[in-house]
Amino acid sequence: MRLPALLLWMPLATAVAADPLDLSDARPRAISVSFEVSPTERPDALDAIYSEPMPAWLEPDSIEGQLRVRVPGAAMERLLADREPLPGSFSDYVWTFDARSGDVLAAGFQGRLHHPVALGFFATHVETEIDVRVGTRDAVGFRAPEVQLGQIVFDACVPGAAGCTRVDSVPLDPRTGYVNAVGTIRARALGRFGAVTFAPIGEAVFSELPRETELSRAR
């Protein structure tokens, strides 16, 4: 899907406070989203550090009562620049909301990273395919950190299992726009190495654009 040219600019203006996303309004429109970006070694850190507002586009889904939000893949590449994404490899981050409950029925994106790894006595760069899937209808957990291909990872697990730290999901709060969609990242490197890890990329605040910004962009 080709997103409106409006979404090519980034970051969004932050001088004017924005209202939380209104899921009762199904009009197609530009909105903004800020992702929680606490260090990856702290997957239990919630609602602490946020990115600058990023562009997104809201529109009705094909199913009545559901809304779809798209965050451009290029914006996600910039957000995850320290992971060395391959330029142009990220799909849009697509979120499907239940307009009534605020639940994230599904959200996800795919992409490729090209990051350094240690293989024995050698260091090299490895291309890794990632598939992120999150939502708010279930809780997910993570285990103690491990090192895989030179990277610190937290394997995903089922809450209640031994050694599993539970992370509860939170549907979109209409008062603040906050949501915590939890799930997994499926990663595959070197064509055979794979892992299913906890996804720390589903916690965010969705906001309406200030009216002044909408009007200036429409001119």
N, C-alpha and C positions, 0 to 999 in steps of 0.2 A: 504494500500500500504506500502511495506517495503522500507524505504528510505535508500540510500547508507550509509555505515558505516562511511563515511567521515563526516556526519552530527552529529555524536555522540560527537565530541569535541566541547568545548565551554569554555570561549569566544574565538572569533577569534583574530588573531594578529592585532594590530592596529598601529604598528610602521610605516607601509607603507601606504601612502594615496591611497585610492581606487577610481576607476572611477565609475560614476553613472551607474546604470543598463541600458544595451542596449537592448531594446525590439525588435530591428531589427535583433538580433542574436538569432535564435531559437534553437541553440545547447543545448542539456541537459547538465547542469553543476551546480556546487555548486556556490552559491552567498552568500551575507550577508544582514542582515536587522537590523536596529536600530529603536526602537520604541520611540515615544515621551512619556515621563513619568512624566509630570508635576503632582502635587498633584491632586487627584480625586476631591477635592473641588474647583478646578479651571478648569472646562471643557472648558472655553473660552481661556485658555492659549495655544497658538499655536507656534510650531517651537521654543521651548525654551530649554527643558531638554531631553536628549536622553539616552537610555540604551546603554550598551556595544554592539558591533556588535554580532548578533546571526546567527547561521547557517541556511541556507535555500537551497532549490533545485528547479531549474527552468527546465521546459520541455515543449514541444509543447502540447497543448490541443487537444482533439479529433476533435475540430472544427477549420478549417483553419483560420489563422489570429489571433488566440488566444493563449496565453501562460499561463501556470499554475505554480504558485510558492507555495511550501509547506514549512511551518515552523514547525518543529517537535513539537508534543504536549508536550514532556518533556521539551523542551526549553521554551514553554509558561508557564508551571508550575513554572519554576524557575523565570521567569519574574514576575509572579504574586504571588510569595511566601508569600508576606504579607497578601494575601487574604486566606491563608490556603487551597490551592487546595488539593483534595484527590489524593494521588500519583497514577499515571497511569490512571486517569479518563479523561484527556484532549485528544481530537482528534487533528490531525494536523490542523494548521491554513492555510487554502487553499485559495489562491488568484487567480482569473482568470482575466488576463489583455487583453485588446484589443491592439494588438501590434502596430497598426497604430496610434490610438489616445492617448494611455496611460491610458484610462479609466479603472477603476476597475469595471468589469461587475458584479462581486460578490466576496465576501470574508467572511469567517466565520469559527467558531469552536464551539465545545460544551465541557462542562466539569462540574465538581462538586466541590463546595467549602464546607468547614466545619469550619464555623467561629462563634465567640461568638455573641449572641444577648441578648437583654433585653426584657423579657416578664413580664410586671408589676413589681412585687417585686423580680422576679427571674431572674437569668442569666443562660444561658445554651448555648450549641453549636447546631447549626442547619445545616443540610445538604441542600445545595441549588444547584439546577441544573441551568446552564446558557447556553444560546444559543445566540452567537454573530453573527450579520449579518450587513455588511457594504458594501458600494460601492461609486462610484463617479458620478453617473448620476443624483443624486438629492441632494438637501440640506435637512438638518434635524435640528431641534431645540431642546432646553431644557428649562425646567421651573425652577423656584426658588427651592432650595434644600428643601427636606423633610426628616424626619427620619422615616424609615420603618424597623421594627424588629431590632432596635438599630443601623441601618446603615444609613448614609447620602446618599441619592440618588437624581438624577436629572431626573425627568420624561421626556421622549421624547415627542415632540409635532410637529405639522405642522407649518413651518415658515409662518408668517403672522397672526397666531392666537394670541389673547390677551395674554400677559404675556409670549410669546415664544421668546427666544433668538435664532436667526438664526446662523447656522454654515455652511458655504459654503464648498462644496467638491472641491478637487483639483486633477485632473488626474496626473499621474506620469510625473514629469518635466525631460525631457531628459538631461538637463544641470546639475541637482543636484541629481536626484533620489528621490526627495521628492514627497510624495503623502499624501493626506488627504482624506481617505475614511470614510464617516460618516454613521451612522445607529443606530441600537438599540441592547440592551441586554435584552432578555426575561429571566426572572428569576422566579423560582418556588421553594418555600420552604415549608416544613412540609406537602407536598402533596396537599396544597390548597392555600397558600399565593403566589400571583404572582404579577409581576410588569414588565412594559416595560420602560426601562430607556435609556438615551442617552449613546452611546458607545464611550468612549474616547480611544479606542484601535485600531483605524484605521489610525492613523497618524504615518508615518514612513519614513525612508530613505533607499532605496534599492541600493545596490552597487555590482559591480563586485569584485571578489576576486583579489587582486594584483597578477600579474603573478608569482611572486616569491613564493607566498603562494600556488598557484595551482600546480606549479611544485614540491614543497617540499612534498605536500600531495599525489601526484601521485606516488612517489617513494616507 
